[in-house]
Amino acid sequence: LTQKMQLRLEGNERGIAKKYTTSNDAYQLYLKGRYHWSRRTKEDILKAIENYKKAIDLDPTFALAYAATAEAYNSMGKNPDAPPKDCIPLAKQAATRALEIDPMLPQAHSALADSLALYDWDWAESERHFKKALELDPNISYTYVAYGGSYLEPMGKPDEAVAALERAVAIEPLAMIDNCILTTTYIYARKYD
């Protein structure tokens, strides 16, 4: 029975926890990067990028670390931390590398979509990548944050942006950035209550 279950699980690995790297040290650096990125100060974002780069040095095929690097550079471009021209091209480069390694990585599609909206105003390609990210994994809160804030709001779709941010908060109710962006999305949608 155990062998039959194992064969059945191995036949369909989508939806099963994916192994992103074989290096525990690289994964630990990635987790440290996520911690710093979640704090959203300029210093912390720089520490996040530093940790992601160290993780990539240990495992150059660690696509998730490239995608996280892209998210961090996108964050810098959204904040007054750096001029977009200095960081968004780096985000696009990291997201593109992540997709070269793993074309089915939702975080990479989301990060590239965010860059395309923020910097290039390439709305069609941005939407295509956001939709691909959501199709691949509809349970990543930050995809909804970026989709609502970087794509839906600028496209003049405030109700859809609110719905996306409410979904993000439902997935990760304690995420500070999700709640912050939801609040500004309510304001832009004139839902002051």
JOGI-V939520 format. One record per residue. RES is the residue in one letter. SS is DSSP state (helix for helix, strand for strand, loop for the rest). PHI is phi in degrees with one decimal (none if undefined). PSI is psi as a letter, one per 30 degrees, with the letter a starting at -180 (none if undefined). Layout:
res:RES ss:SS phi:PHI psi:PSI
res:RES ss:SS phi:PHI psi:PSI
This chain:
res:L ss:loop phi:none psi:e
res:T ss:helix phi:-60.6 psi:e
res:Q ss:helix phi:-64.4 psi:e
res:K ss:helix phi:-63.9 psi:e
res:M ss:helix phi:-63.6 psi:e
res:Q ss:helix phi:-62.8 psi:e
res:L ss:helix phi:-62.9 psi:e
res:R ss:helix phi:-64.5 psi:e
res:L ss:helix phi:-66.1 psi:e
res:E ss:helix phi:-67.4 psi:f
res:G ss:helix phi:-70.7 psi:f
res:N ss:loop phi:-137.8 psi:i
res:E ss:loop phi:-86.4 psi:f
res:R ss:loop phi:-66.9 psi:k
res:G ss:loop phi:94.0 psi:f
res:I ss:loop phi:-94.7 psi:k
res:A ss:loop phi:-50.6 psi:k
res:K ss:loop phi:-87.9 psi:k
res:K ss:loop phi:-94.2 psi:j
res:Y ss:loop phi:-89.5 psi:f
res:T ss:loop phi:-154.0 psi:l
res:T ss:loop phi:-94.8 psi:f
res:S ss:loop phi:-95.6 psi:j
res:N ss:helix phi:-63.0 psi:e
res:D ss:helix phi:-62.9 psi:e
res:A ss:helix phi:-63.5 psi:e
res:Y ss:helix phi:-65.4 psi:e
res:Q ss:helix phi:-63.8 psi:e
res:L ss:helix phi:-64.5 psi:e
res:Y ss:helix phi:-59.2 psi:e
res:L ss:helix phi:-62.4 psi:e
res:K ss:helix phi:-62.6 psi:e
res:G ss:helix phi:-61.1 psi:e
res:R ss:helix phi:-61.6 psi:e
res:Y ss:helix phi:-59.6 psi:e
res:H ss:helix phi:-65.9 psi:e
res:W ss:helix phi:-61.4 psi:e
res:S ss:helix phi:-65.2 psi:f
res:R ss:helix phi:-79.5 psi:f
res:R ss:loop phi:63.5 psi:g
res:T ss:loop phi:-85.2 psi:l
res:K ss:helix phi:-57.7 psi:e
res:E ss:helix phi:-62.1 psi:e
res:D ss:helix phi:-68.9 psi:e
res:I ss:helix phi:-64.1 psi:e
res:L ss:helix phi:-63.8 psi:e
res:K ss:helix phi:-64.9 psi:e
res:A ss:helix phi:-60.4 psi:e
res:I ss:helix phi:-60.9 psi:e
res:E ss:helix phi:-59.8 psi:e
res:N ss:helix phi:-65.5 psi:e
res:Y ss:helix phi:-62.8 psi:e
res:K ss:helix phi:-64.0 psi:e
res:K ss:helix phi:-64.2 psi:e
res:A ss:helix phi:-63.2 psi:e
res:I ss:helix phi:-66.8 psi:e
res:D ss:helix phi:-60.3 psi:e
res:L ss:helix phi:-74.1 psi:e
res:D ss:loop phi:-142.6 psi:j
res:P ss:loop phi:-64.5 psi:f
res:T ss:loop phi:-104.3 psi:g
res:F ss:loop phi:-81.7 psi:i
res:A ss:helix phi:-58.4 psi:e
res:L ss:helix phi:-63.3 psi:e
res:A ss:helix phi:-69.1 psi:e
res:Y ss:helix phi:-64.3 psi:e
res:A ss:helix phi:-62.4 psi:e
res:A ss:helix phi:-65.3 psi:e
res:T ss:helix phi:-60.4 psi:e
res:A ss:helix phi:-61.6 psi:e
res:E ss:helix phi:-60.5 psi:e
res:A ss:helix phi:-65.8 psi:e
res:Y ss:helix phi:-64.4 psi:e
res:N ss:helix phi:-60.6 psi:e
res:S ss:helix phi:-60.5 psi:e
res:M ss:helix phi:-62.6 psi:e
res:G ss:helix phi:-71.4 psi:f
res:K ss:helix phi:-81.4 psi:f
res:N ss:loop phi:-93.5 psi:l
res:P ss:loop phi:-80.9 psi:g
res:D ss:loop phi:-76.7 psi:e
res:A ss:loop phi:-159.2 psi:l
res:P ss:loop phi:-61.6 psi:k
res:P ss:helix phi:-50.9 psi:e
res:K ss:helix phi:-63.7 psi:f
res:D ss:helix phi:-90.9 psi:f
res:C ss:helix phi:-126.1 psi:e
res:I ss:helix phi:-66.7 psi:e
res:P ss:helix phi:-59.4 psi:e
res:L ss:helix phi:-68.1 psi:e
res:A ss:helix phi:-63.6 psi:e
res:K ss:helix phi:-61.9 psi:e
res:Q ss:helix phi:-63.4 psi:e
res:A ss:helix phi:-67.9 psi:e
res:A ss:helix phi:-64.9 psi:e
res:T ss:helix phi:-63.4 psi:e
res:R ss:helix phi:-63.8 psi:e
res:A ss:helix phi:-59.8 psi:e
res:L ss:helix phi:-70.7 psi:e
res:E ss:helix phi:-63.8 psi:e
res:I ss:helix phi:-75.3 psi:e
res:D ss:loop phi:-140.8 psi:j
res:P ss:loop phi:-65.8 psi:f
res:M ss:loop phi:-105.8 psi:g
res:L ss:loop phi:-86.4 psi:j
res:P ss:helix phi:-61.7 psi:e
res:Q ss:helix phi:-62.6 psi:e
res:A ss:helix phi:-71.0 psi:e
res:H ss:helix phi:-63.0 psi:e
res:S ss:helix phi:-64.3 psi:e
res:A ss:helix phi:-64.2 psi:e
res:L ss:helix phi:-65.8 psi:e
res:A ss:helix phi:-59.6 psi:e
res:D ss:helix phi:-61.6 psi:e
res:S ss:helix phi:-61.3 psi:e
res:L ss:helix phi:-63.3 psi:e
res:A ss:helix phi:-75.3 psi:e
res:L ss:helix phi:-66.7 psi:e
res:Y ss:helix phi:-108.6 psi:e
res:D ss:helix phi:-93.7 psi:f
res:W ss:loop phi:54.6 psi:h
res:D ss:loop phi:-89.4 psi:i
res:W ss:helix phi:-64.6 psi:e
res:A ss:helix phi:-65.4 psi:e
res:E ss:helix phi:-68.9 psi:e
res:S ss:helix phi:-60.6 psi:e
res:E ss:helix phi:-60.6 psi:e
res:R ss:helix phi:-60.0 psi:e
res:H ss:helix phi:-71.8 psi:e
res:F ss:helix phi:-62.6 psi:e
res:K ss:helix phi:-64.6 psi:e
res:K ss:helix phi:-65.1 psi:e
res:A ss:helix phi:-59.9 psi:e
res:L ss:helix phi:-69.8 psi:e
res:E ss:helix phi:-66.6 psi:e
res:L ss:helix phi:-68.6 psi:e
res:D ss:loop phi:-156.0 psi:j
res:P ss:loop phi:-80.5 psi:g
res:N ss:loop phi:-118.8 psi:g
res:I ss:loop phi:-103.2 psi:j
res:S ss:helix phi:-60.8 psi:e
res:Y ss:helix phi:-66.4 psi:f
res:T ss:helix phi:-60.8 psi:e
res:Y ss:helix phi:-68.3 psi:e
res:V ss:helix phi:-61.9 psi:e
res:A ss:helix phi:-66.2 psi:e
res:Y ss:helix phi:-60.6 psi:e
res:G ss:helix phi:-67.9 psi:e
res:G ss:helix phi:-79.5 psi:e
res:S ss:helix phi:-97.1 psi:f
res:Y ss:helix phi:-114.5 psi:e
res:L ss:helix phi:-65.5 psi:e
res:E ss:loop phi:-62.2 psi:e
res:P ss:loop phi:-62.2 psi:f
res:M ss:loop phi:-82.1 psi:g
res:G ss:loop phi:74.1 psi:h
res:K ss:loop phi:-120.0 psi:i
res:P ss:helix phi:-63.6 psi:e
res:D ss:helix phi:-67.3 psi:e
res:E ss:helix phi:-68.9 psi:e
res:A ss:helix phi:-64.4 psi:e
res:V ss:helix phi:-59.9 psi:e
res:A ss:helix phi:-61.0 psi:e
res:A ss:helix phi:-64.1 psi:e
res:L ss:helix phi:-70.0 psi:e
res:E ss:helix phi:-64.0 psi:e
res:R ss:helix phi:-64.3 psi:e
res:A ss:helix phi:-58.7 psi:e
res:V ss:helix phi:-68.1 psi:e
res:A ss:helix phi:-64.2 psi:e
res:I ss:helix phi:-73.3 psi:e
res:E ss:loop phi:-130.2 psi:i
res:P ss:loop phi:-64.2 psi:f
res:L ss:loop phi:-98.7 psi:g
res:A ss:loop phi:-73.4 psi:j
res:M ss:helix phi:-58.2 psi:e
res:I ss:helix phi:-64.7 psi:e
res:D ss:helix phi:-60.9 psi:e
res:N ss:helix phi:-67.4 psi:e
res:C ss:helix phi:-63.4 psi:e
res:I ss:helix phi:-68.4 psi:e
res:L ss:helix phi:-59.9 psi:e
res:T ss:helix phi:-61.0 psi:e
res:T ss:helix phi:-67.0 psi:e
res:T ss:helix phi:-66.7 psi:e
res:Y ss:helix phi:-59.8 psi:e
res:I ss:helix phi:-63.1 psi:e
res:Y ss:helix phi:-62.2 psi:e
res:A ss:loop phi:-85.8 psi:g
res:R ss:loop phi:61.3 psi:h
res:K ss:loop phi:-104.1 psi:i
res:Y ss:loop phi:-69.3 psi:f
res:D ss:loop phi:-62.7 psi:none
